Amino acid sequence: MKIIQTIGWIAPRYGGPALLVPQMARALASRGHDVVLITTNVDGAGELRPDQIPSRDETGYTTLACPRSWPRWYLTSRSMAAALEEHLGNADVLHAHCLFRYHTFASRKACVRHGVPFVLSPHGALNSYQRRQHRLRKAIYHRLVENANVRSASLLQYNSQAEQAQVEECGFGIPGVVIPNGLDVAEYQAPAGADLLPEMIRAGDGPLIVSIGRLVEKKGLPRLISALAIIRETVPDARLAIAGPDDSGLEDGLKSLARQLGIADAVAFPGPVYGRAKVALLQHARVFGLPSDDENFGNVVVEAMAAGIPVAISNRVAVHAIVSGCDAGSVIGRDPAEVAAGLLPYLRDPRMAHERGANGAAAAREHFSWEHVAALLEEMYAGICRPQAERQ
């Protein structure tokens, strides 16, 4: 099959789908498909360098990272529109990821013109929590643009049963299928040395709690810091690392909270971590914590499971049912005392932490390997792809 993937951004700073979609493209290409990833070169206020854009020689798929046009905030790109016209003529299916940006609108319009089936993955954008954010603006945009995008889809691909249930409340009436996000499990299970850790982490002692992801309000990071203050009454050398880009400007407030609680020396902010540095941080932590208000899937939770550490997550993180089902950690409340209670057993009992971490690693191999997920995606595409006779 010739499969077109579209997304507005692939710069690592954006996390989630930006990291997922290139991995998905690679996994599908490894199964013999002709995959073209059409995106933009946006990277915050700047642009990705050419060496940051995946090359076909290394990945097996083609990446077209298009420059932005006006209006830039919408990630508009005339080059993207041209690329869609060039590649859709002989494509079997297009898979668009995320909403509220130009690429979804352009993908829908091009698919209608060329008669190509259109799969849409909202990645949480239609969940109730996200619908409440900027409600008026989103309501207007939905009426003008996004409702047509969603209703034009041949199929909606959800990352979790929880996402499917929330989106179906909206009444779009589009058939859907649940396929979880994939992961290169072997990467997270290959040992990563302590020399890859940020110096501020490597220099400390005591059991480490880690949370990785963008510093945004929904992650519940103040609860995590407040929980550490409670934990240190019992485990006085416990530490916390909060790693991720601070695009929302929250880090100063989080540091101030740590100072007010008298634990500033126990809370580290190493900034974004990627690749083997992220693996090292997970493998050298005792437990992963995420008391989030909303996670459509929880990629980093699965990464922590694959790395072999227990996870303590709120029931607003969509993978919580799998965590409970395979005994890979704890599903916790979102009050600081409840967060502390969920983390504390692993800090006090290394053997329990090891056992729960091993359960999580086994579950990651079973449910989230790219070999498994790519086969599900292939089956989904085959069910809706355009017959060869209809292609130009």
Secondary structure, DSSP 8 states (H G I E B T S, - for coil): -EEEEE-S---GGG-THHHHHHHHHHHHHHTT-EEEEEEE-EETTEE--GGGS--HHHHSSEEEEE---SSGGGT--HHHHHHHHHHHTT-SEEEEE-SSSHHHHHHHHHHHHHT--EEEE-TTTTSHHHHHTTHHHHHHHIIIIIHHHHHT-SEEEESSHHHHHHHHTT-----EEE----B-HHHHHS---GGGS-HHHHT--S-EEEEES---GGG-HHHHHHHHHHHTTTSTT-EEEEES--TTS-HHHHHHHHHHTT-GGGEE------HHHHHHHHHT-SEEEE--S-BSS-HHHHHHHHTT--EEEETTBTTHHHHHHTT-EEEE-SSHHHHHHHHHHHHH-HHHHHHHHHHHHHHHHHHSBHHHHHHHHHHHHHHH---GGG--
